[in-house]
Amino acid sequence: MQQSLSDGKAAETLSGTVVRIVFHSEQSGFSVLRLQVKGSRDPVTVTGYAASLSPGEFVSCNGEWHNDKSYGMQFRAGEISVTPPATIEGIEKYLASGMVRGVGQHFAKVLVEAFGDKVFSVIENAPDKLGSLPGIGEKRSRMIIDAWHEQKAVRDIMVFLQSHSVGTARAVRIYKTYGDKAIEVVRSDPYRLVLDIPGIGFKTADTIASSLGTAQDSPMRARAGVRFVLQEIAGEGHCASTRQRLVDESSELLGIGRENIELALSEEIIHGRLVADDIDGVPCIYLAQLYRAENSVSSSVKRIVAGRLPWEGLDVKEAVRIAEEQTGLVFSASQKNALRASLQSKLLVITGGPGVGKTTLVNAILKVTGSRKLKITLCAPTGRAAKRLSESTGLGAKTIHRLLEFDPQAYDFRKNRDNPLNTELIIVDETSMIDVVLMAKLLAAVPDNAAVMFVGDVDQLPPVGPGAVLDDIIASRTVPVVFLTEVFRQASESRIVINAHRINRGEMPLAHEENMLDDFYFVPASDEDDIRSKLLEVVLKRIPYRFGFDPLKDIQVLTPMNRGGLGTKSLNIALQKELNPDSRKGISRFGTDFAPGDKVIQLVNNYDKDVFNGDIGVIQSVSQEDSLVVVLFDGREVEYESGELDELSLAYATSIHKSQGSEYPAVVIPLTMQHYIMLQRNLLYTAVTRGKQLVMIIGQKKALNRAVAHSVAGNRLTNLAFKLQ
């Protein structure tokens, strides 16, 4: 069949089964597919835009043939649509692909043998017949029927989106967010997608809106654009934006005049979605949620500080003596001063780098306060940080999310100002990671009679989310702060500790001594290819052979960026190939292969599953029949349906930002001048302090110089320090 293209060329229709997905962009939907076409012995290459696809699906493509200089003959598709296969063989392959949950290779054969080419009609119109087949009980039958109807609804959404020039891998998310009303919601306000669906940006929503006839100067578009720009600025870590920056960037993004932007701003402020306030005399605009969070942190700090000490009347001098006796340690003068300050403060910050005794001080505080039979709570922002805190203190510690008891139905925490935590002392570790929204929730749940101790390293990276709470509390000078700077003897023998402090002072790390086993190495490399080659060699061979570390369990590659030849995506593919050669036997989704044994990281907070951004786990099993992946997170199994796998990424290599709050036996860090924008002191310092027993930097000396010399601190726009004062 042929039809004419707009440029006069004849278009063909090509149909076949997807054998392999060579490439798929989650953002744009651009795909490179290998298609088995009837009459062709070998699969053909098809390029074009498509929603989420899987091997085994049957697609119809409209387009033309093109002889690419690099890749040879390809079929360029202007449109790729999924169609039910017509042949018995095609139907069985489609059902066996795992696209329909509950049906794998075995049950695909059972269904086809029973119903032939009428199998889709049976599932759709006579599902009761499924229960009569061997091995398909009521539970599996219900799973197949539900999956079929969900997939049908998702396909309708995909077709709708594609008809409006958008290829997206987020159709499943849209369906799960809006259900059967998905198309209705998108038609009425496509900009809601930006707020409600992770991974869908303003440009995608704007493309849909334009296709639906929304005018460029539409007030709805202007308001959505202003909100989006402010969200992007918050994504940089700012709690607010100057009004001028917001207006300028919104006008540029939308291609409309400043007066339209000002009008949209006024409307959003009237409706309470944005808040206007001055910071240092400069007119600024907040997202309402961030404005409320900043005010909440300020009022909670003041409320907690005003309360009485839960150990009031304690003899501080005697307490220091008891702490030495019970810990078996002789405290230095600085440690004694820190312990005295800790026991005299209702709310306190303890900060310092590695090896300065933060853990020793916390344990001393716990010994003293524990003797008073106080109710003590320990928490940290990530699972790994909570686990470390628990191991170092011998007491149970929780993540902040679990401590506050998230309620998925209310989409809020059960513990709050009206239902506070039952505690008299709360110690919060890795405080530098906590953004202003989470801190607001945590402090609101602290009762008036409780004391709070924030422990953290203020020189590490600021939170991924907006705000710089620990920085701001210290800068306000309204809360006592213990600065620990003395590196103790045992820690001072570690080159990791020595060099971390040198980097933090802007000094180059010391080189390792030749022919001596050390715990810190810089391996010079000439360019990106050389760095990559050496990185693979040390992870796969040299470190395991020389130090005995397991390349999967013990070694973590930390890289400054996600993209590029030394980014997380590229390195994960290379490391997966070497460390898990059976990865092709797993399940392929969103351009990534997931297989048993793969190390994976959670990319977003999922309160329903009780897993959070940055949690690392290992895939235990993959079920093609049920389209399920089971991941083990700290001994707890979590199930993911195939459509949810965009929440996971391979974690053989992770970004340095994602490593915050974690420690690993061995850390390998690639550094190149191609990472130029990310070569910052606090980034390198954070990466180095993640390594417990071995740190190896592989890269260009010039890049290391740049990272050590380049300090970008205190550049987040917040007003918390002023509000605390």
C-alpha positions in Angstrom: 0.0 0.0 0.0 1.3 3.5 -0.9 0.3 7.0 0.0 1.8 10.3 -0.9 4.0 12.3 1.4 3.9 16.1 1.7 7.1 16.4 -0.3 5.8 14.4 -3.2 7.6 11.1 -2.4 5.6 7.9 -2.2 5.1 6.4 1.2 5.0 2.8 2.1 3.4 0.8 4.9 5.7 -1.7 6.6 4.3 -4.1 9.1 6.0 -6.7 11.3 7.1 -7.9 14.7 9.5 -5.9 16.9 12.5 -8.2 17.4 14.7 -5.7 19.3 14.6 -2.1 20.5 18.1 -0.6 19.6 17.3 2.8 21.1 14.3 4.5 22.7 14.2 8.1 24.1 11.9 8.4 27.1 11.6 12.2 26.6 10.9 12.4 22.8 9.8 8.9 22.0 12.4 8.6 19.1 13.1 4.9 18.5 15.4 2.7 16.5 13.7 -0.7 16.0 14.7 -4.0 14.4 11.5 -5.3 12.7 10.9 -8.8 11.4 8.9 -8.2 8.2 7.1 -10.9 6.2 9.2 -11.9 3.1 12.5 -10.6 4.6 14.9 -13.2 6.0 16.7 -10.7 8.2 15.1 -8.0 10.5 15.0 -4.5 9.0 15.9 -1.2 10.8 13.1 1.3 11.4 13.5 4.7 12.9 10.7 7.0 14.0 8.7 8.2 17.0 6.7 5.7 19.1 5.3 5.3 22.6 6.7 2.6 24.8 7.3 -0.6 22.8 8.4 -4.1 23.6 9.9 -6.9 21.7 7.2 -9.2 20.4 4.7 -6.4 19.6 3.3 -6.0 16.1 3.6 -2.6 14.5 2.6 -0.8 11.4 4.9 1.9 10.0 4.2 4.6 7.4 7.2 6.1 5.8 10.0 5.6 3.2 13.3 3.8 2.7 16.5 5.8 3.3 20.1 4.7 2.7 22.0 6.1 5.7 25.8 6.7 5.2 26.7 5.2 8.6 24.0 2.6 9.2 22.9 1.5 5.7 19.4 1.0 4.5 16.7 2.1 7.0 13.0 2.6 7.0 12.2 6.2 8.2 8.7 6.1 9.6 6.5 9.2 9.9 4.1 7.2 12.0 4.5 4.0 14.1 1.4 2.4 15.5 0.9 -0.8 17.4 -1.6 -3.2 15.9 -2.7 -6.7 17.0 -0.9 -9.3 15.0 -3.0 -11.3 12.5 -1.1 -14.6 12.2 -1.2 -17.4 14.8 2.6 -17.2 15.1 2.4 -13.4 15.6 -0.3 -13.7 18.2 1.6 -16.2 20.2 4.8 -14.1 20.1 2.9 -11.0 21.1 1.3 -12.8 24.1 4.6 -14.3 25.1 6.4 -11.0 25.1 5.1 -10.1 28.6 3.0 -7.2 27.4 -0.1 -8.8 28.9 0.6 -9.5 32.6 -0.1 -13.1 33.5 0.7 -14.5 30.1 4.2 -15.7 29.3 5.6 -18.2 26.8 3.7 -21.2 28.4 0.3 -19.6 28.7 0.6 -17.9 25.3 0.9 -21.4 23.8 -2.1 -22.6 25.9 -4.3 -19.7 24.8 -3.4 -20.0 21.1 -3.9 -23.7 21.1 -7.4 -23.2 22.7 -8.7 -20.2 20.8 -6.5 -19.8 17.7 -6.8 -16.4 16.1 -9.9 -15.6 18.1 -7.9 -15.3 21.4 -8.0 -11.5 21.6 -11.8 -11.6 21.0 -12.2 -14.2 23.8 -10.2 -12.0 26.3 -12.2 -9.0 25.3 -15.7 -10.4 25.0 -15.8 -13.9 26.7 -13.2 -13.8 29.4 -15.1 -16.5 31.4 -13.7 -19.0 29.0 -10.1 -18.4 30.3 -10.9 -20.2 33.6 -11.6 -23.4 31.8 -8.0 -23.8 30.6 -5.4 -25.9 32.5 -3.3 -23.8 34.9 -5.3 -20.6 34.5 -7.2 -20.2 37.7 -9.4 -17.4 38.9 -6.4 -15.2 40.0 -4.4 -15.5 36.8 -7.6 -15.1 34.7 -8.4 -11.8 36.5 -4.8 -10.7 36.1 -5.0 -11.3 32.3 -8.4 -9.5 31.9 -7.3 -6.5 34.0 -4.0 -6.2 32.1 -5.7 -6.4 28.8 -8.2 -3.6 29.6 -5.5 -1.4 31.1 -3.3 -1.9 28.1 -6.3 -1.1 25.8 -6.9 2.1 27.6 -3.2 3.0 27.6 -3.1 2.3 23.8 -6.0 4.7 23.3 -4.1 7.4 25.2 -0.9 6.7 23.1 -2.9 7.0 19.9 -4.4 10.2 21.1 -1.0 11.7 22.1 0.6 10.5 18.8 -2.2 12.1 16.9 -1.1 15.4 18.5 2.6 15.0 17.4 3.8 13.7 20.7 5.7 10.4 21.2 5.9 9.5 24.9 6.8 6.6 27.1 4.6 8.1 29.9 1.2 6.8 28.7 1.1 4.2 31.5 1.7 7.0 34.1 -1.0 9.2 32.5 -3.4 6.3 32.7 -2.6 5.5 36.3 -2.8 9.1 37.3 -6.1 10.0 35.6 -7.7 6.5 34.8 -10.4 6.5 32.2 -10.6 10.3 32.4 -7.1 10.6 31.0 -8.0 11.9 27.5 -10.7 14.2 28.9 -8.1 15.7 31.4 -5.5 16.2 28.7 -8.0 17.8 26.3 -9.3 20.2 29.0 -5.9 21.3 30.4 -2.8 19.6 28.9 -0.6 21.7 31.2 -1.7 19.6 34.1 0.6 16.9 32.8 3.6 19.0 33.8 2.4 19.2 37.5 1.0 15.6 37.8 3.2 13.3 35.7 6.9 12.9 36.4 9.0 13.2 33.3 6.6 15.2 31.2 7.9 18.8 30.7 6.4 22.0 29.6 7.4 21.6 26.0 5.6 18.3 25.7 2.4 19.7 27.2 2.8 22.8 25.1 3.0 20.7 21.9 -0.2 19.0 22.8 -1.9 22.3 23.7 -0.9 23.8 20.4 -2.2 20.8 18.5 -5.5 21.2 20.4 -5.7 24.8 19.3 -4.5 26.7 22.3 -3.4 30.2 21.3 0.2 31.3 21.9 -1.0 34.2 24.1 -3.6 32.2 25.9 -3.8 33.2 29.7 -3.9 29.4 30.6 -0.6 28.9 28.6 1.0 32.0 30.2 0.1 30.9 33.8 1.3 27.4 33.1 4.5 28.7 31.6 5.2 31.0 34.6 4.7 28.1 37.0 6.9 25.8 35.0 9.8 28.3 34.9 9.5 28.8 38.6 9.5 25.0 39.1 12.7 24.8 37.0 14.3 27.4 39.1 13.3 25.5 42.2 14.9 22.4 40.6 18.2 24.3 40.7 17.8 24.4 44.5 16.3 27.9 44.9 13.3 28.5 47.2 12.3 31.6 45.1 13.2 33.6 42.0 13.8 37.3 41.6 10.7 38.7 39.9 12.8 40.0 37.0 14.5 36.6 36.3 11.1 34.9 36.3 9.5 37.4 34.0 12.5 37.4 31.6 12.8 33.6 31.4 9.0 33.1 31.1 8.8 35.7 28.3 11.6 34.0 26.4 10.2 30.5 26.9 6.7 31.4 25.8 7.5 34.0 23.1 5.0 36.5 24.5 5.4 40.0 25.9 6.3 40.9 29.5 2.9 42.5 30.1 1.2 39.1 29.5 3.6 37.5 31.9 3.0 40.1 34.6 -0.8 39.5 34.2 -0.3 35.8 34.5 1.9 36.3 37.6 -0.8 38.4 39.2 -3.5 35.8 38.5 -1.3 33.0 40.0 -0.7 35.1 43.1 -4.4 35.9 43.5 -5.2 32.2 43.2 -2.6 31.4 45.9 -0.4 29.2 43.7 2.5 31.8 43.9 3.6 34.2 46.6 5.3 37.5 46.3 7.9 38.5 48.9 11.1 40.5 49.2 14.5 38.9 49.9 17.2 41.4 50.8 15.0 44.2 49.4 14.6 42.5 46.0 11.1 41.6 44.8 10.9 37.8 44.6 8.3 35.1 43.7 7.9 31.8 45.5 5.9 28.7 44.7 3.3 28.7 47.5 4.4 25.3 48.8 8.1 26.5 49.2 7.0 29.7 50.9 4.9 27.8 53.4 7.7 25.3 54.0 10.3 28.1 54.7 7.9 29.8 57.2 7.1 26.5 58.8 10.8 25.6 59.4 11.3 29.1 60.9 8.4 28.9 63.3 9.2 25.3 64.3 12.8 26.1 65.1 11.6 29.0 67.3 9.0 26.9 69.0 11.4 24.0 69.8 14.2 26.4 71.1 11.7 28.0 73.4 10.8 24.8 75.2 12.5 23.3 78.3 15.4 20.8 78.1 14.1 17.3 78.6 17.2 16.6 80.8 16.8 19.8 82.8 18.9 19.8 86.0 21.6 17.5 84.6 25.1 18.2 86.0 27.0 18.8 82.7 30.5 18.4 84.2 29.5 15.1 85.8 27.9 14.0 82.6 31.1 14.4 80.6 32.9 12.3 83.2 30.2 9.6 83.0 30.4 9.6 79.2 34.2 9.0 79.2 33.7 6.2 81.7 30.9 4.5 79.8 32.6 4.9 76.3 36.1 4.0 77.6 37.4 7.1 75.8 39.4 10.1 77.0 37.9 13.1 75.3 40.0 15.9 73.9 39.4 19.5 75.0 37.4 20.1 71.8 35.2 17.0 72.3 34.5 18.0 76.0 33.5 21.5 74.9 31.2 20.0 72.1 29.6 17.6 74.6 28.9 20.4 77.1 27.4 22.6 74.4 25.2 19.6 73.2 23.8 19.0 76.7 23.0 22.7 77.2 21.1 23.2 74.0 17.5 22.5 73.1 18.3 22.6 69.4 21.9 22.1 68.2 23.9 21.7 65.0 26.9 19.3 65.0 29.0 19.7 61.8 32.4 18.6 60.5 34.2 16.5 57.9 35.3 12.9 58.0 37.3 11.6 61.0 36.5 14.5 63.3 34.5 12.5 65.8 30.8 13.3 65.0 29.9 9.6 65.7 31.9 9.6 68.9 30.1 12.8 70.1 26.6 11.4 69.2 27.4 8.2 71.1 28.5 10.2 74.1 25.3 12.2 74.0 23.3 9.0 73.8 25.1 7.5 76.8 24.4 10.5 79.0 20.8 11.0 77.9 20.1 7.3 77.9 20.8 7.1 81.6 17.8 9.5 82.1 15.5 6.9 80.4 14.6 9.4 77.7 12.6 8.5 74.6 15.2 8.8 71.8 14.6 8.8 68.1 17.3 8.5 65.4 16.6 9.3 61.7 18.3 10.1 58.4 17.0 11.1 54.9 18.0 7.9 53.2 17.8 4.2 54.0 21.5 3.7 53.7 22.2 6.7 56.0 19.7 5.4 58.5 21.3 2.0 58.4 24.8 3.5 59.0 23.4 5.5 61.9 21.9 2.4 63.5 25.2 0.5 63.1 27.3 3.3 64.6 25.0 3.8 67.6 23.6 0.3 68.3 20.1 1.8 68.3 17.3 1.6 65.7 17.2 4.4 63.1 14.6 5.1 60.5 14.4 7.2 57.3 12.5 10.4 57.9 9.7 9.2 55.5 9.2 6.1 57.5 9.4 7.9 60.8 6.7 10.4 59.8 4.5 7.5 58.5 3.5 8.5 55.0 -0.2 8.0 54.2 -0.5 7.3 50.4 -4.2 8.0 50.4 -4.0 11.4 52.0 -0.6 11.9 50.2 0.8 13.4 53.4 2.5 12.2 56.6 0.5 10.9 59.5 2.9 12.5 62.0 2.5 16.3 62.1 1.8 19.2 64.5 -1.5 17.7 65.6 -0.1 14.2 65.9 3.5 14.6 67.0 6.2 12.1 67.4 6.5 10.4 70.8 10.1 11.4 71.6 12.2 13.6 73.9 15.4 13.7 71.8 15.6 13.4 68.0 19.0 13.1 66.3 19.0 13.7 62.6 22.0 12.5 60.6 23.1 13.7 57.1 21.1 16.9 57.7 22.9 18.6 54.7 20.8 16.4 52.4 17.4 17.6 53.7 15.5 20.1 51.6 13.2 22.7 53.0 9.9 20.8 52.3 11.0 17.6 54.1 12.5 19.6 57.0 9.3 21.5 57.4 7.4 18.2 57.7 9.9 16.8 60.2 10.1 19.8 62.5 6.3 20.2 62.6 6.1 16.7 64.0 8.6 17.4 66.8 6.8 17.9 70.2 7.5 21.1 72.2 9.3 19.2 75.0 11.8 17.4 72.7 15.4 18.4 71.9 16.7 18.2 68.4 20.3 17.6 67.2 21.2 18.1 63.6 24.3 16.2 62.5 25.9 16.7 59.1 28.7 17.9 57.0 27.9 21.4 55.8 30.6 21.3 53.1 29.0 18.4 51.2 26.6 19.0 48.3 23.4 20.8 49.2 20.1 18.9 49.0 18.8 17.7 45.6 15.5 19.5 46.4 15.1 23.3 47.1 16.7 25.1 50.0 19.9 25.0 52.0 18.4 24.4 55.5 21.6 23.4 57.3 23.5 26.3 55.8 20.7 28.7 56.6 20.4 27.6 60.2 24.1 28.0 60.7 24.2 31.4 58.9 21.3 32.7 61.1 23.5 32.5 64.2 20.3 31.8 66.2 21.1 28.2 67.0 24.2 26.8 68.8 26.6 25.2 66.4 29.4 22.8 67.2 32.1 22.9 64.5 34.3 19.8 64.8 37.7 20.3 63.0 40.2 18.2 64.9 41.1 15.0 62.9 41.8 12.2 65.4 44.8 9.9 65.2 43.2 6.8 63.8 41.4 8.8 61.1 44.5 10.8 60.3 46.2 7.6 59.1 43.7 7.4 56.2 44.6 9.2 53.0 40.9 9.4 52.2 40.3 11.5 55.3 43.5 13.6 54.8 42.7 14.2 51.1 39.1 15.0 51.8 40.1 17.7 54.2 42.7 19.0 51.7 40.2 19.1 48.9 37.8 21.0 51.2 40.5 23.6 51.9 41.1 24.0 48.2 44.4 22.0 48.2 45.3 19.2 45.8 45.2 15.7 47.3 48.4 14.0 48.2 49.7 11.4 45.8 50.0 7.8 46.9 53.4 6.3 47.6 54.7 4.0 44.9 54.8 0.2 45.6 52.7 0.8 48.8 49.1 -0.3 49.3 47.1 2.9 50.0 43.4 3.8 50.3 43.5 6.9 48.0 44.8 6.9 44.4 44.8 9.3 41.5 45.2 7.5 38.2 46.1 10.0 35.4 44.5 9.4 32.0 44.7 11.4 28.7 41.2 11.6 27.4 37.6 10.2 27.7 38.5 6.9 26.0 41.6 6.4 28.1 39.6 7.2 31.3 36.8 4.7 30.3 39.3 2.0 29.5 41.2 2.4 32.8 38.0 2.6 34.8 36.7 -0.7 33.4 40.1 -2.3 34.0 40.3 -1.2 37.7 36.7 -2.1 38.5 36.7 -5.5 36.8 40.3 -6.6 37.4 42.7 -4.5 39.4 40.7 -3.6 42.5 39.2 -7.1 43.0 42.6 -8.7 42.5 44.7 -6.4 44.6 42.2 -5.4 47.4 39.8 -8.3 47.3 36.7 -6.1 46.7 33.7 -7.6 44.9 33.1 -5.5 41.8 29.3 -5.8 42.2 28.7 -5.5 45.9 31.7 -3.4 47.1 32.8 -1.1 44.3 30.7 1.9 43.3 31.4 4.1 40.3 30.4 7.7 41.0 30.4 10.1 38.1 29.6 13.9 37.9 27.1 13.6 35.0 24.4 11.3 33.6 25.1 11.9 29.9 28.2 11.4 27.7 30.7 8.6 27.4 31.6 8.8 31.1 28.0 9.5 32.3 25.9 7.0 34.3 24.0 5.8 31.2 27.0 4.9 29.1 29.0 3.4 32.0 26.0 1.3 33.2 25.6 -0.3 29.9 29.3 -1.2 29.7 29.5 -2.4 33.3 26.3 -4.4 33.0 27.6 -6.2 30.0 30.7 -7.3 32.0 29.2 -7.9 35.4 25.9 -9.5 34.4 26.4 -11.2 31.0 22.8 -12.7 31.3 21.2 -9.3 31.2 19.7 -10.0 27.8 17.6 -12.8 29.4 15.7 -10.3 31.4 13.0 -7.8 30.4 13.6 -4.7 28.3 11.8 -1.5 29.1 12.4 2.2 28.3 15.6 1.4 26.5 17.2 -0.6 29.5 17.6 -4.3 30.1 16.6 -5.4 33.6 17.8 -8.9 34.6 18.3 -10.9 37.8 21.5 -9.8 39.5 21.4 -6.2 38.2 22.2 -3.5 40.7 19.5 -0.8 40.4 18.6 2.6 41.9 15.2 4.1 42.7 14.9 7.5 40.8 11.8 9.0 42.5 10.0 8.7 45.9 7.3 6.0 45.7 5.4 6.1 48.9 3.1 3.2 48.0 6.1 0.9 47.6 8.0 2.6 50.5 11.1 3.1 48.4 12.7 6.5 47.9 14.9 8.5 45.6 18.5 7.1 45.9 17.7 3.7 47.4 19.9 1.0 45.8 18.8 -2.6 45.4 19.4 -5.8 43.5 17.0 -7.5 41.1 16.0 -10.8 42.5 13.7 -12.2 39.8 12.1 -11.2 36.5 8.8 -12.8 35.4 8.1 -12.5 31.7 4.7 -14.1 32.2 3.5 -11.7 34.9 5.6 -8.7 33.6 7.0 -8.3 37.1 10.4 -7.4 38.4 11.2 -8.1 42.0 13.9 -5.9 43.6 15.5 -6.5 47.0 16.1 -3.3 49.0 17.9 -3.9 52.3 16.3 -7.3 52.7 12.8 -6.2 51.6 11.3 -7.4 48.3 9.5 -4.8 46.2 7.5 -5.6 43.0 7.5 -3.5 39.8 5.2 -3.9 36.9 6.8 -3.4 33.5 5.2 0.0 33.1 6.8 1.2 36.4 10.3 0.4 35.4 11.1 4.0 34.4 11.3 4.5 38.2 14.5 2.4 38.2 17.9 2.8 36.6 20.9 0.6 36.6 23.3 1.5 39.5 26.7 0.0 38.6 27.5 3.7 38.1 25.5 6.5 39.8 25.7 10.2 39.9 27.5 11.8 42.8 24.3 13.6 43.7 22.5 10.3 44.1 25.3 8.9 46.3 24.6 11.4 49.1 24.0 9.7 52.5 25.6 6.5 51.3 29.0 4.9 51.9 30.7 2.2 49.9 33.8 0.1 50.6 35.4 1.3 47.4 34.6 4.3 45.2 35.9 5.0 41.6 35.5 8.5 40.2 36.0 9.5 36.6 37.0 13.1 36.0 37.3 14.8 32.6 37.3 18.4 31.4 34.1 17.4 29.5 32.5 17.5 32.9 33.6 21.1 33.1 30.3 22.6 34.4 30.1 20.0 37.2 33.8 20.2 38.3 33.1 21.8 41.7 34.9 21.3 45.0 31.8 20.2 47.0 30.9 17.7 44.4 34.4 16.1 44.5 34.5 16.3 48.3 31.1 14.5 48.5 32.3 11.8 46.1 35.6 11.2 48.0 33.9 11.1 51.4 31.6 8.2 50.1 34.5 5.8 50.1 35.2 3.9 53.4 38.3 1.8 52.5 39.3 2.9 49.0 38.9 5.9 46.7 40.3 5.9 43.2 40.0 9.0 40.9 40.7 8.3 37.2 41.0 11.3 35.0 42.8 14.4 33.7 45.0 16.3 36.1 43.6 19.5 34.7 40.0 18.4 35.6 41.1 17.5 39.1 42.8 20.9 39.5 39.6 22.6 38.3 37.3 20.7 40.7 39.6 21.4 43.7 39.9 25.1 42.9 36.3 25.8 41.9 34.1 26.5 44.9 30.5 27.4 44.5 28.9 27.8 47.9 25.9 29.7 49.2 24.4 30.5 45.8 20.9 29.4 46.5 18.2 32.0 46.8 16.5 31.4 50.2 15.2 33.6 53.0 15.3 31.2 55.9 18.3 32.7 57.7 16.6 36.1 57.8 13.3 34.5 59.0 15.1 32.7 61.8 16.6 36.0 63.0 
